[in-house]
Amino acid sequence: MNFTKAQIKQIEDKGLTVEKVLKQIETFKSGLPLINLESAAILGHGIFSFSEEEKQEYATFYDTKKEDLNIVKFVPASGAATRMFKFLFEFLDTYNPKKDTINGFVNKQKANELLVFGVGVEKLPFYDVVFNETKKYVSNFDSLSADLKALEFIKTMLNEDRLNYGFSPKGLLPFHKYKDHIATAFEEHLFEAALYTSTKSKVSIHFTISEIYKDIFNEEFKRIQKTVEHKTNSTFNITYSYQKEETDTIAVNTKNQPIENPDGTLYFRPSGHGALLCNLNDFEGDILFIKNIDNVVVYKYQKEVAKYKKVLAGILLSEQQQAFSYLEQLENENQTEIQLLEIARFLRKKLNVIVSNEFEKYSIKYQIEYLRNKLNRPIRVCGMVRNEGEPGGGPFWVKSENGTVSLQIVESAQVDKKNKHQKNILKNATHFNPVDLVCGIKNYKGKTFDLSNYVDPKTAFITMKTKTGKDIKALESPGLWNGSMANWNTIFVEVPLATFNPVKTVTDLLKVMHQD
């Protein structure tokens, strides 16, 4: 593969190397292995469940420790709201008011989501804003039929020359309506974070955003800062980062040849949320909470959500404290067989690490080395909710190519659906991943791990996309909470469905947890 001088310069300007790009092209040619599921993680077999008394103990333990810790909430927030309005964009593309009524369109197209939208539209947080704007744009609005009024309302929401909601950052859309104001998802994350990350009345929260949106995120914070800080009795340290160009990947055609833009430059694409590992790796906090931008609730439910955040963090600190104690103990090589078996039992029972069947046959020296290697890793505690048909990845026991079995969060796209056994494991899963993580990224000596050392590169994705109407292949990095954390120590904990309230489509805003 020969690149032009201009293309080589383009590659190097992105922070990439020709060698890396050639390796990406080779990956397209050779393909990537699918995940080999061993079994679903279920309660008592990979997922912990705790009594109310135990939950309270963990939450209290976290509260007693957190004032001395550097805590950051990390919120992936780079996405635009386009998918939220997908069915409305489709409606605008296909509906002809001269030939059909909206009711007729709903019946013919079986457009149930459009029906729900129409019934609940007045309960949406931005209804008044859109309605008033529509009347400004459409001078004869009051004289229009009900169907044409609805059509103009939707156009006002989505058209580029009007409110353009579909191409706004999701974090800055109106999400919740209160008596005295309308709150964005960005604002709700600030209020929620203050309930469990505040230390010495300071809250640190980091958003990964598209760089073009930084100014409007800053403007939104300035607009609400006094109110939020007054109500939470906290000051906020808001920081931002952007998906780094060096994480972009080359796109290829169906013959695995690099795609060129009309000007001769190579066509690169962002490599998915796994690219954010670079951003995560820039932190030095003691505890990182990770939660997606659209998973928020109205204020009256936030204390319940915060309670479970504290529970997960308390579990993390408790097990991390024990792991650190054992690692310090292992520095003394005069360990007895009983002491080493106790540590191996901790790995099995508390960190879900499958310890080798040959462990007891190892020499004492190698047992110490083995245990140290298994213990001295980043640790994550992940909330898992009961599977009620929501899309998303789930918790599974996975067997690697070398036969090692470990707990992983797996996306359905990573599983061979043609394999009946694999399909049945996937089908029988009881829980799924709501992206509710608490992470410990420092070792027992207080030094931050290099998170890039714990990625499984073989869990990247190859996906089919289109460019100018032609099929192309795209390469996505191992997902941030999937293969990017494949070699972390992992604890899955059941949390209630009430903690999971994402807004994937605009009608999700009609659900009870989004209504004040």
VOKOLKOL-859290 format. One record per atom (N, C-alpha, C): x, y negated, z. Coordinates in pm, whole numbers, plus 50000, padded with zeros to 5 digits. Layout:
// VOKOLKOL-859290
XYZ ...
// end
This chain:
// VOKOLKOL-859290
500845011950000 500005000050000 500884987650000 500774979749896 501584967649885 500734955149902 501074947050000 500384934350021 501174923149955 500474912749913 501164901149858 501824893349972 502734884349936 503384875950037 502364867850116 501344862850045 500304854850111 499504863450208 499254876050169 498504885050258 499324888850380 500614890750361 501494894050475 501514882350573 501574870150518 501544858350604 500214857550679 499114860650609 497794860650673 497754870650789 498304882450766 498344892850869 499134887950990 500294882350964 501164877851074 500584865751146 499884857051073 499254845451135 498134849551232 497564861151210 496514866251299 497094872751424 498424874051427 499044880851541 499144895851520 498864900451396 498964914551363 500294917251291 500554929851263 501714933551183 501234941951065 502024942250959 501694950450843 501554965050887 502444969250975 502414983151023 501074986451089 500544977151171 499264979451238 498114980351138 498164971651038 497094971750937 497144984650856 498344989150820 498485001850748 497985013550832 498205012550962 497735023151053 496205023251057 495595011351052 494135010551049 493595016950921 494255014150809 493825019950681 493955035150685 495025039850747 495235054350760 494135060650845 493675053250946 492585058151032 491305059950950 491025050550859 489865052050772 489975064850688 491185067550640 491395079250554 491275092350632 491875092650750 491895105150827 490625107250909 489925096150937 488725097051020 489065097951167 488035097451249 488205098251394 487385109751450 487915116751549 487155128151604 485935123451681 484875131451676 483705128551758 483955133251900 483205127851991 483335131652132 482865146052152 483565153452238 483165167152271 482525167152410 481195166852413 480485166652540 480595180252610 480945179952737 480965192152818 479595194252881 479045183552938 477705183852998 477285169653031 476005167753056 475535154653100 475905152653246 476245140253282 476445137053422 475055135053483 474775142053592 473475141153659 473695139253808 472635136753881 472765135154027 473385147754087 474405145954168 475095157254230 476165163354142 476235158954019 477245164153925 477725152553838 478405143153905 478955131653833 478285118553867 477065119053921 476375106853961 476015107754109 476435097854186 476135097454329 474805090354354 474115094654456 472915087854504 473065086154654 472725074454706 472925071554847 471615067754916 471555070755046 470375067155125 470355052055146 469215046755189 469105032255214 470105027955322 470295036655420 471245033455528 472675032655474 473045042155388 474385042055329 474585029855239 473545026355161 473635014555075 473895002055158 473185001055270 473354989355355 474764988855414 475295000455448 476655001055503 477674996355399 477515000755275 478444996555169 478324981555142 477084976455137 476884962155112 477504953855223 477324958355346 477894951255462 479414951855459 479954963355422 481404964955413 481984954955313 481304953555199 481744943955098 481694929755154 480604926355222 480464912855278 481574909555378 482014919655453 483074917155553 484444915455488 484604920455367 485904920055300 486044908855197 484934904355140 485014896255018 485644882455036 485564876655156 486104863155176 487614862455152 488274873855165 489734874155146 490144878955006 489154880254917 489444885754786 489254875454675 489954877754564 489764869754444 488754877054356 487544871554349 486434878354281 486004870354158 485854877154046 485434870653922 484294878553860 483294871453811 482234877753731 482584875553584 482594886353508 483014886253367 481794889153281 481424879553196 480174880753120 480444880052969 480374891252896 480464890652750 479264882852696 479534871752625 478434862752585 478654856852446 479344864152360 479694858252230 478614859652126 477604867952153 476614870852050 475604859752027 475184858551899 474074849751866 472774857451890 471664850151890 470374856151926 469654862351806 470344864251695 469714868551571 468864881151589 469404891351657 468674904051672 467414902451756 467404892751845 466214890351927 464994887251841 465244880951727 464154876251642 464064884051511 464664895951507 464744903651383 463364905751320 462384909851400 461074912751343 460374900051294 460714888551352 460124875951307 460784871251177 462094873351163 462754870351036 462154878950925 461914891750954 461324900750855 459914896150818 459184891450918 457834886250893 457884874250798 458794864950825 458914853050739 459304856850596 460094867350583 460544871650450 459434878350368 458504884750436 457544893250363 456094888550369 455754879950463 454354875850477 453994865050375 452854867250307 452334857450211 450964852750258 450854840550314 449584835950371 448474834550267 448844833950138 447824832650034 447164846050004 447854856850040 447334870150008 446824878050128 447204873750248 446874882050364 446734873650490 445994878850587 445964872850720 447064879150804 447394872750914 448424878651002 447914891751060 446634892251095 446064904651150 446134915851048 445854912450920 445944922450814 447384927150795 448324917750803 449754921050792 450174930650903 449734927751027 450074936351142 449564950451120 448314951651072 447734964951052 448414972650939 448694965750828 449304972450713 450744976550741 451474967550808 452894970050833 453154977350964 452064979851039 452194985451175 453204977251257 453044963951246 453974954551310 453554951951455 453704962251537 453244961451677 453964950551756 455244948651728 456004938551801 455484924451770 455094922551645 454514909651606 453184907551678 452424918251695 451154917451768 451394913451913 452364919851978 452704916552118 453154902052129 453954897752032 454424883852030 453234874252022 452304877151932 451154868351914 450264867552037 450084878852105 449234879252225 449884871752341 451214873152352 451894867552470 452644854652447 452524848852328 453374837452290 453314825852389 452164823252447 452044811752538 452784814052670 453164826552697 453924829452819 455444828752796 455854826852673 457294825952645 457834812752699 459054812752749 459584800852818 459694788552730 459834790752600 460044779452509 458774775652433 457624781152472 456384778852397 456094763952381 456104756652490 455754742352484 456734734552397 458024737752410 459054730852331 458814733152182 458614745952145 458424749252004 457114743251952 456064744052032 454764738751990 454854723751962 455474716352054 455604701852036 456494698251917 457564706051898 458444703651784 457714706651652 456894717051654 456144720551532 455234709051490 454594702851587 453684691651556 454454679651498 455724678451538 456554667651482 456914670651336 457234683251308 457654687151173 456484687951075 455304691851126 454144694251039 453064683851071 452974673650988 452094662251018 450614666051024 450204675950943 448784679950942 448524692551025 449384695051124 449324707451202 447924710151258 447284700051316 445994702051382 444904706751286 445064703751159 444024707551062 444274721250998 445394727551033 445724740550973 444884751851035 444774762950960 444124774951014 444994780951123 444434789851202 445184796251311 446404803651257 446244810351141 447364817851083 448484808551038 448134797450975 449164788250929 449844781151045 449094778751153 449714772951273 450754782551329 450394795551335 451334805651386 452574806451297 452344805751165 453454806551071 454414794651089 453864782851103 454704770951122 455414771451257 454774776851357 455384778451489 456654787051477 456524798351408 457664807551392 458764800851309 458374793551205 459364786451125 460134776251209 459424769451297 460074759551384 461104766251475 460784777851524 461734785351608 462994789151532 462804793751408 463894800751340 464564793251226 463864784251161 464464777751044 465694769451082 466674770250996 467944763351021 467764748251034 466794742650961 466594728250967 465644723951079 465234733851162 464394730751278 465164734751405 464614743451488 465294746751615 466404757251597 466294765651494 467384774951460 467744784351576 466744788851651 466994797551767 467764810251730 467474815851612 468084828551576 469584828051560 470144816151541 471584814951525 472214806751638 471464805451746 472004799251868 472654810151952 473624806552037 474174816652128 473084821552222 473004834652240 471934840352323 471944834552465 473144831752516 473264826752653 472664813052675 472434805452568 471914791852582 470464790452537 469824801752506 468394801352473 467564799752599 466404793252591 465494792952706 465034807052739 465314811752860 464974825452900 463814825952999 463804816453095 462824816953203 462184803453227 460874803653250 460144791253276 459744790553423 460174779753490 459784777053627 458834765053629 458314761853746 457374750653756 457994737453712 459284735753746 459904722753721 460964722753611 461324734353556 462324734453450 462354747853377 463104747953267 463344760353191 464814764053206 465084776753234 466464781253259 466964790053144 468234788253110 468904796953013 469474809153086 469884819253008 470554830853066 471854826553134 472544816953074 473774811553131 473514806253273 472474798453289 472144793053421 471814804053521 471054814053477 470674824853569 471894832653617 472894834153531 474104841153574 474824833353685 474764820253681 475394812253786 474694814453920 473384813453919 472624815554043 472844829654098 472804839654008 472984853454052 474384855654109 475394850354038 476774852354083 477004846554222 476364835354251 476544829054383 476074837954495 475164847254466 474614855954570 475574867054612 476554870354526 477454881354566 478934879054536 479294868454462 480724866354436 481294854254509 480444846654575 480894834454641 481864837654755 483054831654749 484034832954857 484494818954896 484354816155025 484674802655074 483914791954993 482634795254962 481724786354889 482214782954748 483024791854690 483464790054552 483074802254469 482624799654348 482194810354258 483004809454129 483644820654091 484384821153965 483634830053867 483324824453750 482594832153650 483194829153513 483424839853438 484104838653309 483194843753198 483064835853093 482244839552978 483144841352856 482974852452785 483634853952656 482644849052551 483014838952477 482104832552382 482784830552247 481994826952148 482574822552019 483114808552039 484304806051989 484964793252015 484144781351966 483364783251861 482564772151808 481494767451906 481194775852007 480124772452102 480634766252232 481954765052245 482494760652374 481914747152418 481814737752328 481324724452367 479894724952419 479044732952353 477644733052400 477484740852530 478354750852555 478354757352687 478794747252793 479814739452763 480274729252858 479184718852886 478484714852781 477394705152798 476284710852885 475964723552864 474914729852946 475324730353093 476604733553119 477054733953258 476994720053321 477414709853247 477354696153301 475914692253333 474984696653248 473564693153267 472994699053395 473414711453428 472804718353543 473714718853665 474964714153653 475964716253758 475504711453895 475034698953904 474654693454034 473534701554098 472554705054019 471414712754071 471844726454121 472614733554039 473044747154076 473954746854198 474894737454200 475824736954314 475104732754442 474114724054429 473354719854548 472524731454602 471834738554512 470944749454556 471714761454609 472924763854559 473694775554602 474734772154710 474894759154735 475904754554830 477284759954792 477554759954663 478824765154610 479354756054500 480664756554482 481244750154364 481604761254264 481544757854136 481724768054032 482984765553951 483744776253933 484894776053843 484484783953719 484074776653615 483624783053491 484784783153392 485104794953341 486154795953240 485614803553118 486294801553006 485874807752880 487084813952811 486814824152733 487834829352641 487124834052516 487914836752412 487364840352282 487984853552238 487224860652155 487774873052101 489014869552018 490124875852048 491394872051988 491524877451846 492064869151758 492204873051616 493054885551600 493984887451691 494874899151679 494114912251699 492864911451748 492064923651766 491174926451646 491164917451545 490374919951425 490924932051350 490074938451272 490514950151195 490184948151047 491014954250964 490834953450819 489554960950780 488844956050681 487684963250625 488094969550493 487534981150463 487884988150340 486614992050265 486774995250136 485625000050059 485465015150081 484535021050010 484275035350030 485415044249983 486365038349910 487565045949869 488755042949960 488465036250072 489475032850174 490535023050124 490135014550030 491025004049982 490654990750048 491644983150094 491344970450162 490494961250074 489554954650137 488684945350063 489314931550063 489294925349947 489824911749935 488674901849917 488844890149976 487904879249954 488134873349815 487184865449763 487374859549629 488674851649612 489194846249724 490434838349714 491694846949727 491514860149731 492674869049738 493124872649879 492524866449979 492884869950117 492214883050155 492784889650256 492214902250305 490994899350392 490034908550388 488794906850465 488934914450598 489014906950707 489074912750842 487734910550912 487434919451008 486194918251086 486524919151235 485694912851320 485854914851465 485644929651497 486344934651596 486354949151621 485454953551736 484364946151760 483404950451863 483814946252003 482964950052102 483224945352239 484474951452301 484994962252240 486244967852290 487414958152278 487284948552184 488334938452166 488484929852291 487444929452374 487474921152494 488384926752603 488914938752582 489874943952679 491064934552692 491454928352580 492554918552584 492204907052677 490954902452672 490514891552759 490494896152905 489994908252926 489934913753062 491334915453119 492254918853032 493624921453074 494364908753117 493774897153088 494394884553128 494084880853273 493184888253337 492784884853473 493694891253577 493704884953694 494474890353805 493624891353931 492314891753913 491414892254028 491474905554101 491024905254227 490944917754304 489734925954260 488644918954230 487414925754188 486824918354069 486434925853967 485744920253852 484364926653841 483334918353839 481994923053808 481774920853658 481264930953588 480994929653445 479504931753419 478924922153347 477484922953318 477194915053191 476344920253104 476054913552978 475214900952996 475354891752903 474714878652914 473194879552920 472584889352852 471114889652844 470454897352958 471244902953049 470684910953158 470534902153283 469464894453286 469194885553399 467714886753437 467384881353554 465994881253600 465664867353655 464364864553674 463994851853737 464444852253883 464554840453941 465234839154071 464654847954180 463334849554183 462724856954294 463144871754298 463704876854188 464174890754186 465704891754199 466394880554202 467854881054199 468474886754326 467824885054439 468384890554564 468414905754561 467394911754499 467364926354486 468504931054395 468724923854286 469824927054195 471164925454267 471304914454341 472554911654412 472854922254517 471824927454580 472004937954681 472754949854621 472354953954502 472994965554441 474384962354389 474614949854352 475974945754315 476894947454437 476404943454552 477204944654674 477434959354711 476414967654687 476554981954716 477674987854630 477634985054500 478664990254409 480054985254448 480134972454484 481424966654524 481914972754654 480994975454747 481374981854873 481914995854852 481305003254760 481805016754725 483195015654667 483385006054575 484695004054515 485755001354621 485494991854709 486484988054810 486774999554905 485735006954941 485905018155034 486795029054974 486475033154851 487255043854789 488635038954747 488725026454706 490025020754669 490935020154791 490395016154904 491165015355028 491745028855065 490925039355050 491405052855081 492465057254980 492235054154852 493215057754749 494555050954775 494505038054811 495735030654840 496475036754959 495705040855059 496305047055178 497035059955139 496405068055055 497025080455011 498265077754926 498215067454841 499375064254756 500565059854840 500305052354946 501385048555037 501945060755107 501045069855142 501455082255208 502335090655115 502025090554986 502765098754888 504155093354861 504445081154904 505795075854888 506785083454977 506245089255083 507045098055168 506915112255113 507995117555062 507915130554997 507865142255094 507915139255223 507795150055322 506315152555354 505595157455253 504165160055269 503925174955290 502965177855376 502605191955398 501605196255293 501465209155279 500495214555184 499085210155219 498785209655349 497445205555394 497175190955357 498165182355375 497995168155340 497735166455190 498465173855109 498305172654965 496955178154919 496495188854981 495175194254946 494065184654986 494285177255094 493295167255137 493165156155031 494305151954977 494275141554873 493615146954746 493915159454711 493295165654593 491785166654612 491365169654734 489925170454764 489265156754749 489955146154791 489445132554775 489245129254627 490225132854547 490115130454402 488885137254344 488675149854386 487535157454334 486205151854383 486105150054515 484815146754577 484405132154560 485365123154563 485045108954564 485285101954430 486305106454355 486645099854229 486305108354107 485665119854130 485215128254018 486345132853926 487545133853980 488685138253900 488755153553903 488775159653787 488915174253780 490395177653799 490705182953914 492085186453946 492415200053883 493595201253827 493995213453759 493845225853848 493365236753786 493245249553857 494615254853901 495655249853836 497005254353866 497645246153978 496925236154031 497505226554124 498225233254241 497585243154301 498165249454421 499405257754389 499625260354260 500825267954222 502015258854196 501745245654186 502825236254158 503765235254278 504985231054251 505905228054361 505415215654434 505825213854558 505425202154637 505795189254563 506955189054506 507425177054436 506495173654319 506115183954243 505255181354127 503825178154170 503375184354281 502045181054334 501965166254370 503035161254434 503075146954471 503025138254346 503795141754247 503835134154120 502465134554051 501845146354052 500535148253989 499485139554057 499455139954191 498455132354267 498675117254252 499925113254251 500235099054238 499745093954103 499975102053998 499535098253864 498015097053856 497295106153919 495835106053914 495235094653997 495885091254107 495355081054198 495655066854153 496845064954097 497335051454070 496825046453934 495535043453930 494885038953807 493845028353840 493445020453740 492315011453764 491095019853803 490195013853876 489005021053920 487765012953885 486735019853844 485465013153813 484305020653879 483375013053932 482135018653984 481035013553893 480285022753835 479295019053733 477895022953779 476995013253781 475605016353807 475015023953690 474185033953720 473485041553615 471995041953649 471155039953548 469715040053572 469065052053504 467915055853556 467165066953499 466825064053353 466955074253271 466705072653128 465205072253101 464745060753055 463325059253020 463165054952875 464075059852792 463965057352649 464655044852599 465375037752687 466085025752643 467295029752558 467645021652457 468845024752379 470105022052460 471175028452421 472445025852491 473175038552523 474405036852572 475235048452604 474815054752735 475435066052765 475095073052888 476305079752950 476145084753075 477245091353147 477325106253115 478515110653076 478715124653041 480065129553090 480145142653110 481425149253126 481935152552986 483155148352956 483715149652821 485005157752826 485165166452728 486395174452719 487295168652611 488535165452649 489485159652553 490125170752470 490935166752373 491595176452286 492535185652363 493085180552476 494005189152554 493275197352661 491935196852658 491145205052749 490795198452880 491275186352906 490965179153029 489525174253025 488815176053136 487425171553146 487365159353235 486645149053191 486545136753271 485195130153249 484855121153342 483615113453331 483805101853235 482865100153141 482955089353043 481565083653016 481555071252968 480335065352914 480395067152763 479405073952708 479435077852567 478245071752493 478495066552374 477425061752287 476945073252199 475675073352165 475125084352086 475825085551950 476315074051897 477015074251768 478315082251773 478835084851894 480095092151908 479885107251911 478615111551909 478295125751926 477895132051793 478355144351771 478015151751650 476585157051662 475625149951600 474205153751611 473895166451530 474805170051439 474575182251361 474895194851442 475635192951552 475975204151639 474845205751742 474145216751736 472955218951819 473285217951968 474415223852008 474805223652149 475065209352197 475795201652114 476085187652150 474805179452154 473935181852057 472665174452050 471795177352173 471805189752220 471005193452338 471535186852464 472865185952477 473455179252593 473025164552594 473095158452477 472695144452463 471225142752497 470415151752448 468955151052468 468575152852615 469335160852687 468985163952826 469595154552929 470235143952882 470815134152975 469715127653057 469985125153184 468965119553274 469145104553297 470345099153268 470645085253300 471305078353180 471265065253180 471995057853077 472705045853140 473575039953059 474485029553107 473885015653086 473595008253195 473054994753180 474114983853172 475384987653166 476534978453171 476474970553302 476734977753408 476664972353545 477904977453617 479034970553597 480314975853643 480954966853747 481644973253842 482524966253935 483894972853922 484904964753894 486214970153858 487314965553953 488194974853987 489404971754063 490584973353970 491314962453944 492364962853840 493764960753898 493894961754031 495224960654093 495614973954155 496934976254159 497404988654220 497624986654370 498104996954436 498204996754582 499294987254631 500104982254539 501124972354577 500694958154542 499454956854497 498924943554467 499254938554328 499834947054245 500184942954109 499064946954013 498754937953918 497684940653822 498124951153720 497254960953696 497524971053594 497534964853454 498334970453365 498224967153223 497144976353168 495954970753146 494794978953111 494934985752976 495814980552891 495994986652759 496595000652769 497175003852884 497775017152904 496745027952934 495475024152950 494465033752995 493355035752891 493665031952766 492715033052656 492895046452585 491795052252538 491875063752449 491635058752306 492685056952227 492535050952092 491695059351998 491555072252028 490795081051939 489285079351954 488875070752048 487435068452066 486965055851994 487785051251899 487345040051814 486185044851727 485505035351662 484355038451576 484655034351432 484195042151338 484135037651199 482655036251165 482255024251123 480845021751094 480685016650951 479505018850896 479195014050761 478515000450771 479004990950693 478424977550687 478224973950539 477734961950514 477644957350376 478284943550363 478834940950246 479384927750214 479024924850068 478334913850048 477824909949916 477114921649847 476314928749928 475494939549874 476194952749853 477494953449884 478244965849864 478594972249999 478604985550000 478964992750123 480434990950155 480704988350280 482094987650327 482214995550456 483444998650494 483695005650620 484414996150717 483944996150840 484524987550944 485044996151058 486094991251121 486714998551232 486514990651361 485864996951459 485654990451588 486554996651694 487094988251780 487954992951889 487155001851983 487825010552059 487115017852163 486325008152251 485055011152275 484175002152348 484754998052483 484444985952526 485044980552649 484814989852767 483594994952782 483305004052895 483245018652849 483645021052723 483735034752672 485205038852669 485745040452548 487125045052536 488175035652591 487855022652602 488835013252657 489095015852805 488155022652871 488335025853013 488375041053033 488715048352927 488665062952930 489535068953039 490665062453068 491605068253164 491615060853298 490535053753327 490325048053460 489765058953551 489865056753683 489095065053775 487675059453780 486705068453772 485315064453748 484365070153852 483505061453902 482455065553995 481125060753937 480195070053914 478855066553867 477885066953986 477065056653997 476125055554109 474735052354055 473735059554101 472375056554057 471895043454117 471375034654031 470775022054074 469365021454015 468475013554075 467095013254025 466975006153891 465965010053813 465725004153682 465484989053693 465044984553809 464774970253829 466034961653813 467224967853819 468464960253803 468834958553655 468054964853567 468384964653424 467254957853347 467504945653303 466444937853237 466974930153116 467564937253020 468144930352905 467064924552814 467434914252741 466524908452643 467084911652505 466674923052453 467134927252320 466244921552211 464974919552244 464034913552151 463244902952227 462764892852156 462124881352221 460944885552308 460244896352272 459104900752352 459504906452487 460794909852505 461254914152638 461074903052741 461044890552696 460854879252787 459464878952849 458564887352797 457204888252852 457124898152968 458194905852990 458184915653099 458214908753234 457734915753336 457504909753467 458744903553529 459934909753507 461154904653570 461644891653507 461004887753395 461364875153330 460264864553344 459244867753426 458144858353446 458134853753592 458174840753614 458214835453750 456844836753816 
// end
